[in-house]
Every structure is written in structure tokens, then in C-alpha cells.
């Protein structure tokens, strides 16, 4: 015989049998979970399947059944009425309608947002295109400006060269006392005789005082006289006049004019305003950096640290940047 639970043979093992008249099942004690049953309980043991088929008894006499209102409330609570069902369905329908309305509103909001986003995106795209056009225009303007700057620099250099060329035939005399009704040509010819230059009036293109004239009634005797500018008709006469003036360095104003304060007379090359500023800057620089000489020759500024014999050649200064390079040691 086999166990109805595990379907294995029972053999000599302890077993229990169902006491129901219609059941013939046999089970191992362990399969029936009957280890705790006494021998008497095993005699009346009913298998789980038969126990499930047994009808339950009448529970009408239970304490809870004795009160009718309890049964009524239970029925009322367990079996909803038609009105409650309709109310619940109406509430559900209302909730669905509200949900559908919310969904429609959400869709409309999303559509509005999408439309607004498209508008802003189009506006941004238009601005970017406009910025791109403006940037290209600015780049073209920058190229044009760079070209114009280069052209202006070239023109400035050209003007400087032309101005320098025009001044090559001119000299200026500094320190000559200025008197009323003076004759500039006479002052130039007298200065030429004092320094030993054979000069005639036809060798002079023009001679005049440069700068603003002071007031005639001015009592400022310390004010320096305006320079006397001379333009020569021949450059050879101009160079000879300058050379002899550099040799004769003891010429005084009274030697030429005859009256006025005692001042040393100097003859220099006529310089452009840019060259004059550079010459002034170079003189101050040489004084501060131990250079002994600073001079101008043919409109060019030169400096020299020592005499040429001890290996100190003259250095031409074309701009203030050259002086900065010398300060930094970038020019030996």
C-alpha cells in the first residue's frame, strides 16, 4: 500500500487512516502531521480532503445571530444599496471628467508652451543671424581699419621725410637779442662775418623770427628771445655756416646786436617738431644713463657714451623705443 500523501510504500511504518466512511486514504504519520495525536485521536482522524467537504453547522443560535439589528447592519454594510452605487458611479464619472479636463488643459498648456518656444527659437535664430552679419561686417571694418592705420603710418612717415627734406636748407640762431625794428637779414650777415663765413644777401632765401612775438611794453628781461630762422638758397652755404658756428663757440649776443643782455649764441639745425621732441628726450636720457654726447646731424639724433677712440661708436636714435631698448640691454 502506498501513502496518499507522498505516494511511497507504507510497509511496516506507522500510519493513520481516514475514519470517513467514504474515504480509504492511508498516510504516513509524518505526511498527515499527526505525531502529536493520541491513539484515540488517530482512530477518529479525518483527512484534509474529507474535512473540507464536511458542511458547516447552523450558526443561527450564535450570540451574534441573536441580535437582528447586527445582521441588518452587516447586510447593509456588505451589500451597498442602489443609491450608493449610483452615487459612487456619479462620483467616479465626475472624477473622470475632471481628470479629462485636467489632461486637456495640460495638453493646451503644452501646446502654448511649444508655440511660445518656437517663437522664441525663431527670434533667437534671427538674432544670431543678425549677429553673424554684424560680426562679419565688424571683421571687414577691422581689416579696413588696419589697412587705414598702416596707410596713415606710411603717410606720416612720408610727411616726416618731406618735412625733414624741406628743413635741410634751414638753420636757426638761438640767443640773439630781439630789438624793435630789427633787420633779420642784417643780423644773419653780421653773424656770418663774426664766425668767418663769406655770405651775401643773395645766399639767403629768407630770415625771420619763429614763434609768437612778446608785448613791446613787457618788462620781462629774463624771457629768451625767439630763434632766428634762416633759409639758404644753397645747401653748401648752409653747411659752411653751421660748421663755422660749431667751431666758434664763444660768440655772444652783444657781438652781433651790440645791445641787450649778455647771452651765448648757438647755431643749430632746423628740426621738425617730432625730431625736436626726440632730441629733448634723448638729452634727458643720456644725462640719466651716463652717456656723454647727444647731438643732431642732418636731422638725425645720435648719442655716444664715450669718445670714439675707445670703442664707443655713435648710435642713431630713431624713436623713443630705441632708448627703451638701450635701457633694457636689448641693444649693445
Buried (B, 14 or more C-beta within 10 A) or exposed (E): EEBBBEEEEBEEEEBBBBEBEEBEBBBBBBBBEBEEBEEEEBEEBBBEEBEEEEEEEEEEEEEEEEEEEEEEEEEEEEEEEEEEEEEEEEEEEEEEEEEEEEEEEEEEEEEEEEEEEEEEEEEEEEEEEEEEEEEEEEEEEEEEEEEEEEEEEEEEEEEBEEBBEEBBBBBBBBBBBBEEEBEBBEBBBBBBEBBEBEBEEEBBEEBEBEEEEEEEEEEEEEEEBBBBBBBBEEEEBBBBBBEBBEEBEEBBBBBBBEEBEEBEBBBBBBBBEBBBEBBEBBBEBBEEEEBEBBBBEEBBBBBBBEEEEEEBEBBEBEEEEBBEEBEEEEEE
